[in-house]
Amino acid sequence: MEIKLDFESKENTILDFKKILLGDIDIKKFSVKTLKENEEEISLEIRADGLKKIFNLKNYTNKMVDQKTVMAKAGLLLLFEKNYPWGALVGVRPTKLVRRFLIMGYSFEEIDEILEKLYFVFKEKRELLLEVVKTENKYLNDKGINMYVGIPYCPTRCKYCSFASYEINSKLGGFYNEFVETLIEEIKLTGEMLKGKKYNIESLYFGGGTPSILKENDLEKIIKTLYENIDLSHLKEFTFEAGREDTLNLKKLNILKKMGVDRVSLNPQSFNEEILKDLNRNFNRKHFDEIYREIKKLGFIINMDFIIGLPGETVEDILRTLDQVKDYEIDNFTVHTLAVKKGSRLIKDNYKIGKIENEKIEAKIKEITTLKKLYPYYLYRQKNTHEWGENIGYSILGKESIFNIEMIEENQSTIGLGGGAISKKVEKIDQTRLSIERFINPKDPYMYICEMRERMKQKNKLFEF
């Protein structure tokens, strides 16, 4: 696409936008001409292959330096009459944009106007986005850090999965014992790295994979090693991803309770057992309900994850699953839109996402969250989903996950331990910009075992604070 602008802008940002939201349209020439620009208004003439639109908008450039670039991108949607719920917003973290506007001095009312008039975001999405940011702002603390422990093993690998996940009965599963030993050593080395440094770890999260696949003795040993080597006295929450009911028993739950875990994520993804079976995910509803009851008895804060748009599921299947959520007393309710990701079996099978009747599903989610008094508190979006759909976490007031908020907002540094764990060093450049350095542990358990000690040297450099 040939681009001609009468103002300075990075052409790549327009090309990327076109590829994402107008990928089905072949555009040969695109031009933008400034017709008017004063303190009150900006008027652009936008042309593409014989089509023309005039885009008039209030001038926000006393604070927003890239307004004309955003107008140029949004103008493509005007030209080709494309209407998306999220309008011209294509980023993974739309909440970051809102927070930046707040720092720049805009009110929530002004931001709502910008999202509507400049980005063409639908009313219900604007309301959702602003509500999430208002909740996040109660918890964000850039003076703290968080810790993530990755366990890259699962009983089976789901077809939609792209995470660090290797079947426990596979060849790589044969390195399980060495993996546990290496993780324990990494925890000890991390403790040495942090000695004498000022840091407040506010949230600790075990993810994966499926952390609950750990044997009982290993589970206790790993958590005990964390407490013995790392200062967790500032911890506000300790979350354990126990997503697969086929890896859980009462003994493991009692260990988690004894060791200070206060949040458990039990994730059915769907209550359609046939669909889950086709996706290579074991699920026994009777055992799931037994585990759920034990989790409630032990007093954990409980989250359940669900995925909208699993292959083979009809709208009626999705609505039936959502209706059954009413039977459970949950504190957190996370709804994901299926994303076809690199590394998943779905992308290898060339799976294409079909149409989803969003209105019916969103109405059902609204019904459930209203009934359960659950409110949205974190949100992010992913590529390769239906209409760039959003993933939303809902919570009972006061039981929001600090880790989820801080990770999505990239507001705190993260110390990552274990297979596939990502460490991040987050530093402020100025009020609205951050510098984020990442360091990724190997996903493959064997590579993690081989490389952990050498990689700890690099992580030491990353966390010289």
Secondary structure as the mmCIF struct_conf table of DSSP 4:
data_model
#
loop_
_struct_conf.conf_type_id
_struct_conf.id
_struct_conf.beg_label_comp_id
_struct_conf.beg_label_asym_id
_struct_conf.beg_label_seq_id
_struct_conf.end_label_comp_id
_struct_conf.end_label_asym_id
_struct_conf.end_label_seq_id
STRN STRN1 GLU A 2 LEU A 5
BEND BEND1 ASP A 6 PHE A 7
HELX_RH_AL_P HELX_RH_AL_P1 GLU A 11 LEU A 21
BEND BEND2 LEU A 22 LEU A 22
TURN_TY1_P TURN_TY1_P1 GLY A 23 ASP A 24
BEND BEND3 ILE A 25 ILE A 25
BEND BEND4 LYS A 28 LYS A 28
STRN STRN2 LYS A 29 GLU A 37
BEND BEND5 ASN A 38 GLU A 40
STRN STRN3 GLU A 41 ALA A 48
TURN_TY1_P TURN_TY1_P2 ASP A 49 GLY A 50
STRN STRN4 LEU A 51 LYS A 58
TURN_TY1_P TURN_TY1_P3 THR A 61 LYS A 63
TURN_TY1_P TURN_TY1_P4 VAL A 65 ASP A 66
HELX_RH_AL_P HELX_RH_AL_P2 GLN A 67 LEU A 79
TURN_TY1_P TURN_TY1_P5 PHE A 80 GLU A 81
TURN_TY1_P TURN_TY1_P6 PRO A 85 ALA A 88
BEND BEND6 VAL A 92 VAL A 92
HELX_RH_AL_P HELX_RH_AL_P3 PRO A 94 ILE A 103
TURN_TY1_P TURN_TY1_P7 MET A 104 GLY A 105
HELX_RH_AL_P HELX_RH_AL_P4 PHE A 108 LYS A 117
TURN_TY1_P TURN_TY1_P8 LEU A 118 TYR A 119
HELX_RH_AL_P HELX_RH_AL_P5 LYS A 123 GLU A 136
TURN_TY1_P TURN_TY1_P9 ASN A 137 TYR A 139
TURN_TY1_P TURN_TY1_P10 ASP A 142 LYS A 143
STRN STRN5 ILE A 145 ILE A 151
STRN STRN6 TYR A 153 CYS A 154
BEND BEND7 PRO A 155 THR A 156
TURN_TY1_P TURN_TY1_P11 LYS A 159 TYR A 160
BEND BEND8 PHE A 163 ALA A 164
STRN STRN7 TYR A 166 GLU A 167
TURN_TY1_P TURN_TY1_P12 ILE A 168 ASN A 169
BEND BEND9 SER A 170 SER A 170
TURN_TY1_P TURN_TY1_P13 LYS A 171 LYS A 171
HELX_RH_3T_P HELX_RH_3T_P1 LEU A 172 PHE A 175
HELX_RH_AL_P HELX_RH_AL_P6 TYR A 176 LEU A 194
TURN_TY1_P TURN_TY1_P14 LYS A 195 GLY A 196
STRN STRN8 ILE A 201 GLY A 208
BEND BEND10 GLY A 209 GLY A 209
HELX_RH_3T_P HELX_RH_3T_P2 PRO A 211 ILE A 213
BEND BEND11 LEU A 214 LEU A 214
HELX_RH_AL_P HELX_RH_AL_P7 GLU A 216 ASN A 229
BEND BEND12 ILE A 230 ILE A 230
TURN_TY1_P TURN_TY1_P15 SER A 233 HIS A 234
STRN STRN9 GLU A 237 GLU A 241
HELX_RH_3T_P HELX_RH_3T_P3 GLU A 245 THR A 247
HELX_RH_AL_P HELX_RH_AL_P8 LEU A 250 LYS A 258
TURN_TY1_P TURN_TY1_P16 MET A 259 GLY A 260
STRN STRN10 ARG A 263 SER A 265
STRN STRN11 GLN A 269 GLN A 269
BEND BEND13 PHE A 271 PHE A 271
HELX_RH_AL_P HELX_RH_AL_P9 GLU A 273 ASP A 278
TURN_TY1_P TURN_TY1_P17 LEU A 279 ASN A 280
HELX_RH_AL_P HELX_RH_AL_P10 ARG A 285 LEU A 298
TURN_TY1_P TURN_TY1_P18 GLY A 299 GLY A 299
STRN STRN12 ILE A 301 ILE A 308
TURN_TY1_P TURN_TY1_P19 GLY A 309 GLY A 309
TURN_TY1_P TURN_TY1_P20 PRO A 311 GLY A 312
HELX_RH_AL_P HELX_RH_AL_P11 VAL A 315 VAL A 325
TURN_TY1_P TURN_TY1_P21 LYS A 326 ASP A 327
BEND BEND14 TYR A 328 TYR A 328
BEND BEND15 ASP A 331 ASP A 331
STRN STRN13 ASN A 332 THR A 337
TURN_TY1_P TURN_TY1_P22 LYS A 342 GLY A 343
BEND BEND16 SER A 344 SER A 344
HELX_RH_AL_P HELX_RH_AL_P12 ARG A 345 LYS A 348
TURN_TY1_P TURN_TY1_P23 ASP A 349 ASN A 350
HELX_RH_AL_P HELX_RH_AL_P13 ASN A 358 LYS A 372
TURN_TY1_P TURN_TY1_P24 LYS A 373 LYS A 373
STRN STRN14 TYR A 375 ARG A 381
BEND BEND17 LYS A 383 THR A 385
HELX_RH_3T_P HELX_RH_3T_P4 HIS A 386 TRP A 388
STRN STRN15 GLU A 390 SER A 395
TURN_TY1_P TURN_TY1_P25 LEU A 397 GLY A 398
HELX_RH_AL_P HELX_RH_AL_P14 ILE A 402 GLU A 409
TURN_TY1_P TURN_TY1_P26 GLU A 410 GLU A 410
BEND BEND18 GLN A 412 GLN A 412
STRN STRN16 SER A 413 GLY A 418
TURN_TY1_P TURN_TY1_P27 GLY A 419 GLY A 420
STRN STRN17 ILE A 422 LYS A 428
BEND BEND19 ILE A 429 THR A 432
STRN STRN18 LEU A 434 ILE A 440
BEND BEND20 LYS A 443 ASP A 444
HELX_RH_AL_P HELX_RH_AL_P15 PRO A 445 LEU A 462
TURN_TY1_P TURN_TY1_P28 PHE A 463 PHE A 463
#
